[in-house]
Amino acid sequence: QVQLVESGGGLVQPGGSLRLSCVASGFTWNTDGIGWFRQAPGEEREGVLCVSRIDGSTYYSDSVKGRFTVSRDNAKNTVYLQMNDLNTEDTAVYYCAADFYGTSWCLASSDYDPWGQGTQVTVSS
């Protein structure tokens, strides 16, 4: 019953923008932590940004700070990842995740359950 469904991925040219959506069901996403992660081909999963359930602050990986932002629409029980100024290094499968109980640094992936199914973002000219 608890699940996340992602959408919004696709093909975009360098310098372009995309907004990913993550719709929650089975729970109300309010104070629970938010995580956005990505995994490029042949690489490990990487934390992109997160909203900590501990302090409510947003944390960013250095590679996306200033380009990516997170937001939520409480009425739709949905969180978003706005990605601007995309470059080829941003190409990856992107995953949203919810943190109900974690106590660790929120850019680490171990505290998240459930996870979205992933959506492909391809940045290419």
C-alpha positions in Angstrom: 0.0 0.0 0.0 2.9 2.3 0.7 4.5 3.3 -2.6 6.0 6.0 -4.7 5.4 6.5 -8.4 7.7 8.7 -10.4 7.3 10.5 -13.7 8.8 13.3 -15.7 12.0 11.8 -17.1 13.0 12.0 -20.7 15.5 13.3 -23.2 16.7 16.9 -22.9 19.5 18.9 -24.5 22.4 20.3 -22.5 21.3 23.4 -20.7 17.7 22.3 -20.6 15.4 21.6 -17.7 13.2 18.8 -16.4 10.9 18.4 -13.5 10.5 15.0 -11.9 7.4 14.1 -9.9 7.0 11.6 -7.2 3.5 10.8 -6.0 3.1 9.0 -2.7 0.2 6.7 -1.7 -0.4 4.8 1.5 1.0 7.6 3.6 1.0 11.3 3.9 4.3 12.9 3.1 4.7 15.7 5.5 7.6 15.5 8.0 9.0 12.3 6.5 12.3 12.8 4.8 12.7 13.2 1.1 15.5 11.8 -0.9 16.4 12.0 -4.6 19.1 9.7 -5.9 20.5 8.8 -9.2 22.4 6.0 -10.7 24.4 6.4 -14.0 25.4 3.4 -16.1 28.2 1.5 -14.4 28.3 3.7 -11.4 27.0 3.4 -7.8 23.8 5.1 -6.6 24.5 8.7 -5.7 22.6 11.0 -3.4 21.4 14.1 -5.3 19.6 16.1 -2.7 17.5 15.3 0.4 15.3 17.0 2.9 16.2 15.7 6.3 13.5 14.2 8.6 15.7 15.2 11.5 16.1 18.9 11.0 14.0 19.7 7.9 16.9 21.2 6.0 17.8 20.5 2.4 21.2 19.1 1.6 22.7 18.9 -1.9 25.5 17.1 -3.6 28.1 19.5 -4.8 27.5 18.6 -8.4 23.9 19.8 -8.3 23.8 22.6 -5.8 22.5 25.8 -7.5 20.9 23.8 -10.3 18.5 21.4 -8.7 15.8 22.2 -6.2 13.1 20.2 -4.3 9.6 21.2 -3.6 6.3 19.6 -2.5 2.6 19.9 -3.1 0.9 18.7 0.0 -2.5 18.7 -1.6 -1.3 16.2 -4.2 1.0 14.3 -1.8 3.7 14.8 -4.3 7.3 15.9 -4.2 9.2 17.3 -7.2 12.8 17.6 -8.3 13.4 20.6 -10.5 16.5 20.2 -12.6 18.0 23.1 -14.4 21.1 23.7 -16.5 21.4 20.0 -17.2 24.6 18.6 -18.5 25.6 15.2 -19.8 26.9 14.1 -16.4 23.3 14.3 -15.1 22.3 11.4 -17.3 21.1 8.7 -15.0 18.1 6.9 -13.6 16.6 9.1 -10.9 14.9 7.7 -7.8 12.8 9.3 -5.2 12.5 7.8 -1.7 10.9 8.5 1.6 12.6 8.3 5.0 10.3 7.4 7.9 12.7 6.4 10.6 16.2 7.3 9.6 18.7 8.9 11.9 21.7 9.1 9.5 22.9 11.7 7.0 20.1 12.0 4.5 22.3 11.8 1.4 23.0 8.2 2.4 20.5 5.8 0.8 20.3 3.2 3.7 17.4 4.9 5.6 14.9 5.1 2.8 11.8 2.9 2.2 9.8 3.1 0.0 11.5 3.9 -3.2 10.1 5.0 -6.5 10.5 2.8 -9.5 13.0 5.2 -11.2 12.8 7.4 -14.2 15.4 7.8 -16.9 16.9 11.2 -17.5 19.0 11.5 -20.6 20.9 14.7 -21.4 22.3 14.6 -24.9 22.7 16.9 -27.9 
